[in-house]
């Protein structure tokens, strides 16, 4: 099962490059680095941890 690699931050709509810095929760909500820091690495949707999203090759 592959992760859904969303193309924009769910908080500020900033573009998220597939191989760039982005953060994701276990439910695949995606956020940019600035929003993740503002959210203290906690997903506002599920309350789970926001971890660095893996890159694709």
C-alpha positions as CSV (number, residue, x, y, z in Angstrom):
1,X,0.0,0.0,0.0
2,X,1.5,3.4,-1.0
3,X,1.1,6.7,0.8
4,X,-1.0,9.3,-0.9
5,X,1.6,12.0,-1.7
6,X,-0.6,15.1,-1.6
7,X,0.8,18.1,-3.6
8,X,-0.2,21.0,-1.3
9,X,0.0,21.8,2.5
10,X,-3.5,21.2,4.0
11,X,-3.1,24.3,6.2
12,X,-1.6,27.0,3.9
13,X,-1.9,25.5,0.4
14,X,1.9,25.8,-0.2
15,X,3.1,23.3,-2.9
16,X,4.7,20.1,-1.6
17,X,7.3,18.6,-3.9
18,X,7.3,14.8,-3.9
19,X,11.0,14.7,-3.0
20,X,11.0,17.9,-0.9
21,X,10.5,18.5,2.8
22,X,6.9,17.6,4.0
23,X,5.3,16.1,7.0
24,X,2.5,13.5,7.2
25,X,0.4,11.8,9.9
26,X,-0.8,8.2,9.9
27,X,-4.0,9.3,8.1
28,X,-1.9,10.9,5.4
29,X,-2.7,14.5,6.2
30,X,0.2,16.5,4.7
31,X,1.8,19.8,5.9
32,X,4.8,21.9,4.9
33,X,7.7,22.4,7.4
34,X,6.5,25.9,8.5
35,X,3.0,24.7,9.3
36,X,4.3,21.6,11.0
37,X,6.5,23.7,13.3
38,X,3.5,26.0,14.0
39,X,1.4,23.0,14.9
40,X,4.2,21.6,17.2
41,X,4.3,18.4,15.1
42,X,0.7,17.5,16.0
43,X,-1.9,16.8,13.3
44,X,-4.9,19.1,13.8
45,X,-7.1,16.5,12.0
46,X,-6.4,13.4,14.1
47,X,-4.2,14.6,17.0
48,X,-1.4,12.2,15.9
49,X,2.3,12.9,15.3
50,X,3.5,14.6,12.2
51,X,6.6,12.8,10.9
52,X,8.8,13.6,8.0
53,X,7.3,12.2,4.8
54,X,9.5,9.8,2.9
55,X,10.7,10.7,-0.6
56,X,10.0,8.7,-3.7
57,X,12.6,7.8,-6.2
